[in-house]
Amino acid sequence: MRNVFLILLIFMFSASPNAVRADECSDAPLPRLIVGESGEVASGIGGLRLRALPAIGAGTVRTLYDGNEFTVLAGPSCNSGYNWWRVEMKSGGNGSTGWLAEAEWSRYYLAPISDEPKTLCNSGETPWLYAFLSQVCSFLD
């Protein structure tokens, strides 16, 4: 059964012409954030570094914890297998700006804040599930 699932997943990603867009990092999970929108550090994430530049080795501006909110200013910028977003921190963040890595394949560090209700197509909380549901929904459209 597991092999059937893997074959279906591979087929879905390779069959769709929109599986990877040019503005995204091909080796990173699909981004969920949007420039100009709000986001937050995902539940259960602690010690996430707001960086001066979009790179793992760049200096730390501050350390963030789950629930810290921000506005997305720019991005994504691809580096080291991560989609990086330039953000400005909201209340409690003193307006600090910097770059945040969005996810690794096992989990998202950041989550969009939206007034829109969750649907099946935007409900994947792990990167692999989000990618799978996005592809399924693109076939249904």
Backbone hydrogen bonds, N-H to C=O, Kabsch-Sander energy under -0.5 kcal/mol:
donor,donor_aa,acceptor,acceptor_aa,energy
5,F,1,M,-2.0
6,L,2,R,-2.4
7,I,3,N,-2.4
8,L,4,V,-2.4
9,L,5,F,-2.5
10,I,6,L,-2.5
11,F,7,I,-2.5
12,M,8,L,-2.4
13,F,9,L,-2.0
14,S,10,I,-2.1
15,A,11,F,-2.5
16,S,12,M,-1.1
19,A,16,S,-1.3
24,E,21,R,-1.7
26,S,24,E,-0.7
28,A,25,C,-1.7
36,G,72,V,-2.8
37,E,34,I,-2.1
38,S,113,I,-0.5
39,G,70,F,-2.4
40,E,111,A,-2.4
41,V,68,N,-2.0
42,A,109,Y,-3.1
45,I,42,A,-1.8
46,G,44,G,-0.5
47,G,64,L,-1.0
48,L,64,L,-1.9
50,L,62,R,-2.7
51,R,49,R,-0.7
51,R,99,W,-3.0
52,A,59,G,-2.6
55,A,53,L,-2.4
58,A,55,A,-1.3
61,V,50,L,-3.7
62,R,50,L,-1.1
64,L,48,L,-3.4
66,D,45,I,-1.9
67,G,41,V,-2.5
68,N,65,Y,-2.3
70,F,39,G,-2.5
71,T,88,E,-2.5
72,V,37,E,-2.8
73,L,71,T,-0.5
73,L,86,R,-3.2
74,A,86,R,-1.6
77,S,84,W,-2.0
79,N,82,Y,-1.9
82,Y,79,N,-1.4
84,W,77,S,-2.6
84,W,82,Y,-0.6
85,W,100,L,-2.4
86,R,74,A,-2.2
87,V,85,W,-0.5
87,V,98,G,-3.1
88,E,71,T,-2.2
89,M,96,S,-3.2
90,K,69,E,-2.6
93,G,90,K,-2.6
95,G,90,K,-0.5
96,S,93,G,-2.2
98,G,87,V,-1.9
99,W,51,R,-3.0
100,L,85,W,-2.4
102,E,83,N,-2.5
104,E,107,R,-2.5
107,R,104,E,-1.1
108,Y,125,E,-0.7
109,Y,102,E,-3.0
110,L,102,E,-1.5
111,A,40,E,-2.7
113,I,38,S,-2.4
114,S,112,P,-0.6
122,N,119,T,-0.8
123,S,120,L,-1.0
128,W,105,W,-0.7
130,Y,126,T,-2.7
131,A,127,P,-2.5
132,F,128,W,-2.0
133,L,129,L,-2.9
134,S,130,Y,-2.4
135,Q,131,A,-1.9
136,V,132,F,-2.3
137,C,133,L,-2.6
138,S,134,S,-1.8
139,F,135,Q,-1.6
140,L,136,V,-1.3
141,D,137,C,-1.3
